[in-house]
Amino acid sequence: MPTTTSVTPELSDPLIVDLYELTMFEAYIEAGMHGPASFELFIRRLPASRNFLVAAGLEQALQFLERFRVSREALAQIEQVHPLSPAARAALADLRFSGDVRAIPEGTVVFADEPLLRVSAPLPVAQLVETRLLNLIHFQTVVASKAARSVLAAGGRPLVDFGLRRAHGGEAGTFAARAAYIAGFGGTSNVRAGVDFGLPVFGTMAHSFVQAHEDERRAFVTFATARPGGVTLLIDTYDTEAAAAAVVGLAPELAARGVKVAAVRLDSGDLAAHARRVRRILDDGGLRDTRIIASSGIDEHAIAALVAAAAPIDRFAPGTRVVTSADAPYLDCAYKLVEYAGRPRVKRSEGKGTWPGPKQIWRQRDAAGRLAADHLTTADEQVAGAEPLLVPVMRSGRRVAPPPSLEVIRARARLELGSLPDALRSLEPAPRFAPRPSAALRAALAQAEE
C-alpha cells in the first residue's frame, strides 16, 4: 500500500537553509522580536505553459517541521560558516517548531495567488523554516503539475516514471516519483521510491544488455528466463522490426519454459510508425496480448501527438522531461509575511505586491461538479456554497490527524483533474483562471497601504 510516511535523515537537516534566514533570526532575537507571525506560501504567477498546478510536497514539509531540531552538532556546523551571537546561539540550541499550519491538501488543483500553506509561529521560527518549506513544496508541485498534463494527454493509458537517472539528484528523483504518482502515474523505475512510498516499481532492460551478447536473440532468451513472471524486452537496439520478429520466433520456446513476453519497449525513432509495424508483427505472430511501451524522452506533447495519431501504444514511460519539468522547470514561488504582532503586513514591491493578513481560498463548483470560481478572502470570511481549501494540518507543532495515504491523495488529484473545465485541461494556453479577491480583502489592502 503506498504510504506518505517514510522519512530520510536529510529531510529535517537544519543546515539546508539560506544564510539570510539565520541572519534575520539573529537580528530578531537581538531585537526581542518574538511576537506571533504568519507567513503564506504561494505562487505569484503560473508559467505561460501551465493552466493549473497540482499541489504536492506537503507531507514532506510537515515531516520537516515535526522533526526540525538544531542539535549541538548542527549548531557547531553552522558556526563554522557563520559565528552566532550568544543570544542567537542559545535560541537555536535544540530549537523545536511549535507553531500552527494550515494548508491546501496535496492533490488539489491550485492557481496563482492562492496560499498553499500558512505558517503561524513566533517570528524568528516562522522565518527560519522558509527555505526548506519552499524547497519541498515547490519541487513536488512543479513535477506533479507537469505529470498531470501527461496523464490528461494519455487519455487513460498507463504511465510509468522513468526519470531517476536524469533527475537533479537522488532526493529530487525520489520525490519526483512520488509527485508523478499523485498526479496519476502508475508507478516508477525508482527503487527508493518503491521502498519509501510503496509505489509499484517497473523495470525493463537497457541496450547495453543486448550489446553485451553476441546475438540479440540470445540476449532476449537470457533476460526472459531470468525474469519468467512476465518480461518486457527492449527491441530497438539494432533493427526494431527485425527484433519484433525475433520475439515472435522465440515465443514458443519461451512459452515452453513458462515465460510470457508481456511487453516490448520502443525507445527511439518514429514511435508511431514503429509501433504500427511492431503491432502488426506481434499480432500476425499470435502475440496479440503483448503490449507496446514507448519511452524516448517523451512528455505530454509527444504523448498527445501519439494518441491523436492512434499509435498502438499501450503504456508510456516518460522520464527526463517530466522529472525536470523541462518546459517549465520552476515556479515563481514565494513565502511572505502577512501578519506580525496582530497587525496585517503587506509588501508593495513593484510586480511583487502581496495581500495583507491571513487568507482563505473558497472554491465554488457548478451543478456538474466542475470548477466554477475561486474566491480569495480574509481568513474569517465565509462564502456561501463554496468549500474552504486551507485546512488545519498542525497545531502547536503536532499533526491534527494522521497523514492521508498516497492513494487518498491520488484519488483527490484524479477528482480535481476531472473537475477542470475543458479549456484548463487543454495543453494549449487558456485564459487565466484567477481567484476573485473579496471586498473585505480589497478594503484591508487599501487600509494597509494608507
N, C-alpha and C positions, 0 to 999 in steps of 0.2 A: 504494500500500500504506500503510495507516495506520501512523503511527510515534509513538514516545513522545519523540523526542529534541530537538524544537525548543525553543530557549531564548529568552526575552525578556530584554532588558537589565535590566529591573526585578526579575527573579526573585531575583537574588542581592544586591540592594541592601542594604547593612548598616544603612541608616538606617530600614528597615522593622522597627522594634524598639521594644518598650516601654521607657521610660526606666529602669524598675526593673531591667531586665536589665543596663544599663550601670552603675547604682549598685551592684548586687551584684557585678558583675565588678570594679569598682574596689575594693570592700571586700575581696573575696577576694585580689586582688593585694597590697593593702596588708598583709593579714594573713598572707601567704605560704601561702595555702591552694591549692596547685596539685595536690593529690592526685587519683588517678583516681576518677571518679564515674560512676554510671549513673542515667539518668533514663528513665522509661517514660511513653509517651503512650497514654492510654486514655479510654474514655467511662464516666463513673460510672454513668449510668442512661439507658435509652432513653426517648424521648418516649412518651407514652401511645398514640400512633397508630402506633408502629413495633414490629413483632415481631422485626425483624432490621435490620442495617445491612450495606452493601456497602463494603468498604474501598477507598478511592481517594485519589489525590494523592501516592502515594509517589514516583513518578518525579520530580515537580517538587520534592519535598522533598530527594531525593538530588542533583538538579541544584543546588539551593541550597547544600547542604553542599559539593559539589565545587568550586563557583565562589566560595565565600564568601571575600571579601577586604575588609580595611579599608584602602583606599588613602589616600594623603596627602590627596587632595581630600575623601574621605569623613570622614577624621579632622578636618579643618578644619571641615567642616559640622557634625559632632557637637559640636565645641567652641563653635559659635555659640549652641547652646541649653544645653549642659552642659559647662562647663570641667572638664577632667580633671586628675588629679594627674600629675606627671611619670612615675611608675611605671606608671600605667594607660595613659597615652599611649604609652609605649614598648611595653607588652604588646599594645596594639591595633594598632600600626603593622604593616601587611602581615600581619596575622594570617591563618592558614590553619586549616581544620578538618582534623585528622589523627586523628580518632577512629574507633571501630568502630560499626556499626549493624546490628542485627537487626530484621527487620520481617515482618509478615504480608503476603504478596503481594497486589497490587491485584486486585480482583475477587472476593476471598474474603468470604464471609458472616461477620460478626462480631457479638458481643453485648457487653453491658455488662461492665465489669471485666476485659476482655481486652486486654492490651497490644498495640496495633497496631504499636508501634515502640519499640525501646530504643536509646538513645544512650549510648555509653561513651567518655568523653574526660576530659581534665583539667577539674576542677570549673568554673573560670571560663568555659571554652569551651563545655562542655555546657550551662551555664546561659544563655549569651549567645544561643544559637540557638533558644531555646524559642519565642519569639513567632512567628517565621516558620514553623517546623515546624507549630505548631498551626494557623496561618492557612491553610497549604496543604493539609494533610491533612483538617482539619475541614471545609472548604468542599466539597471534591470528594466526601467521604464523605456529607455531607448530601444533595447533589444526586443522587449515584449511588443512594442508598437510596430517595429519592423516585421517581426514574426507574424503578428496578426494580419498584416497585409498579405503575406504569403498564404496564410490559412484561407483568407477570403478568396484569393486568386485560384487556389487549388480546387475549389468547388466540391469539397467533401473528400478528395483524395488524401490519403495519409501523408504526413510529412515527418521526417526524422532529422534532427540536428547533427550535422557532420562538421561542425565548425571549430572544434577544440584546437586543432593543430595551428590554426592561424589566428586564434584569439590573442588578445593583448595580455597574455599571462594566464597562469593556471586558475586563479580565482575568477578572472573575467570569463574564461571558458566554462567554468562550472556554474557560475551564476547566470551566464547566458543560456545554458541548457535549461536551467530552472525557469527562466523568463519565457523561453520559447515554449516550454511545456504548458505554462499558464495560458499562453496565447492560443494553444490548440495543437502544437506538435505532438506526435505520438510517442516520442522517445528521443534518445540521443546515442551517439557513439561514445560519450564521455563516461568512463567507468567511475570516476569520483562522483559525478552527479548521480549515477545509479546507486552508489553506496550511501551518499549523504542524503539524498532526497527520495530514494526509492523509485527513480524513473526507470521505465523499460529501456534496456540497453541493446543496441543493434550493432552488428559488425559484419563486414563482408571480407574482402581481401584487397591487397594492393597489386599494382602492376609488377612490383618487384618480385612477388611470389611467382608469378608466371615467368618472369625473366630468369629466375633462379633455376628453372627447369629447362632441359634441352628441348622439351616438346610441350606445347600448350595443353594438349590432351592429357598428358601425364600430370601436369600441374593441376588440372581440374579434378582428376581422379584422386590425387594425393589429398587435396584440400577437402573434397567431398567426403571421403572416407574418414577423415579426421573429425568431421562435423556431420554425422549421419542424421541428425534430427531435423534436417531441413536446411539446405545450403543455398547461399547466394553466390553466384560466380560472376566475376568481372570479365567482360568479354571483348573489351576494345583495346587490348594491349597491342595487337597486330592488325588483324582484319576482323572487324566486328561481325560481319555476316558469316564469314568462314567459322568464326568461333561459335556462333549460334548453331550452325550446322553441326559442329563438333559436339556441342552439348546434346543435341538431338541424337547423334550417333552413340553417345556414351550412356544415354538414359537407360536403356535396357540393362546394361552391365551394372550401373549404379543401383537400379531398382532391385536387381538380384542380390545386392549387398544390403538391401534395406535402406537405401539412400534416395531421397527425393530432392530434385532440384526445385527449390521453392521459388527462386527468382534469379534473374540475371540483371547486372547493373551496367548502364551506359554512362560513360564519364567524359566523352569527347565528341567532337564533330557536330553535325546537324542532328540533334537529338530526335527531332520529329521524324526525319527521313529514316534514320537508323531504327527507330522504334517501330515504324511501319514494316520495314523489311524483316526485322527480327521477329516481330509478332507473326508474320506470315510463315517464316521458317519454323517457329515453335509450333504453331497451330498445325501446319502440314505434317509435322513430325509427331503429332499426338500429345504435345506438351501444352495443351490449352490452359492448364491451371498454373503454369509457370508465369510469375508476374515479371513485369519490367520496371526497374527502378532507375531514375535519372538523377545524376548529381551534376558535376562540372560547373561549379561557380554560379549556380542559378539563384535567382531571387524572385520576388513577386511578379516582376515584369516578364521574365523568361517563362515562369510558370503560367501566367495568364496567356502568353502567346502560344504555348504548347497546348493548353486547354482549348483555346479558340481554334487551333488547327486540328483538333480532335486526334492528337497524337495518342497512340495506345499505350500510355504510361500509367502505371497503377500506383506508383508512390514516388514522391520527390524527396531528395535529400540535400537541402540547401546547406551551405557551410559558411565560407568566408564572408559573403556579402550580408548575411543575416547576423552573424556573431559580432561583426564590426559595424553593423548598420551603415553600410558603405556609402549610401547616398545621403544620409543624414546622421553622421556619427556622434552628434552631441545636441543637447537642448539648451536653450537659454534659461537655465535653472537657477533659482535664487532662494536664499534663506534670509529673511529680513525681519527686523524688529518692528512689531506692530503695536506693542504696549509695554510701558515700563512704569512701575510705581503707581499703577492705577490710571495713567494717562495715555490716551492713544498717541502713537508716534507715526509719522509719515515721512516718506522720502520724496523729495521734489526734483531729483536729478533729471536732466533732460533725457527723455526716452526711457527712463527707468523709474518713473514715479510709482508710488505704492498707495493702496487704500489703507486708511488708518484703522487700528483696533482689530481685535479678533473677529473672525468672519465665519460664515456658514455658506455652503452651497446647497441649494434646494433644486431637485430635479423633477421636472414635470414630464409626464408621458401622455400620449394621446390614447384614444379608446382602444387602439390595437396594441398598445404597449410600446409604441415607438417613441424614441426620444423627441420631445417637442421643444423644451426650453430648459435652460439652467438659470437660476437666479442667485446672484451674489449679494448676500445681506450681512448685516451686523450679526454677531453671534446669538443675540437674544431675540431676533425676529422669527416669525413663523410665516410660512407660505402655504395657504390652503391648497389641498390636493396635490402637494409635492412631498418628496421624501428627502430628508437631510442626508447628505453624503458623508460629512465629517462626524465620526462617532468616537466615543471614548475607547481607547485601547490600553491606556496605562494611567494609573493613579498612584502618586507617591512612590514612583519608581517600580511599581508592580503591575503585572498584567491584570486587566479586569476580567479576562476569560482566557482559556487555553487557546493556542493558535489554531486556526482552521487548517484542515488538511489541504494539500495541493489539489485534490480532486474537487473540494468545495470551491477553492479559488478558481480553478479551471472552469468549473461549471458556471460560475459567475461571469467569467470572461466570455464564455460562449453565449450566454443570455445577453450580455451587454453588446457584443458584436451583432447579434441578431436583431437588437433593438435600434440599430443605427438607421437613419434614413438612407435611401439608396445613394444619394449624392455623396454622403460621407463615407459610404462603403467603397466607393469607386477609387481606383488607383489614380485617377486624374484629380488635379486640384479642384476643390469645391469652394463655394462661397464660405467665408469663415464663420464658424459657429462660435459664438462668444457668450459668456454669462451676462445676464442683464443686471446691472447694479441697482439696488433698491433706492428709493427716495431717501430713506434714513441714512444709507451709506453715503450717498451723494452729499447729504447735509453734513455728515460727520467730516467728510473731506473738506468741504467748504470752511467749516469751523476750524479744522486743524491748520488750514492754510492762512487763516487771518493773522 
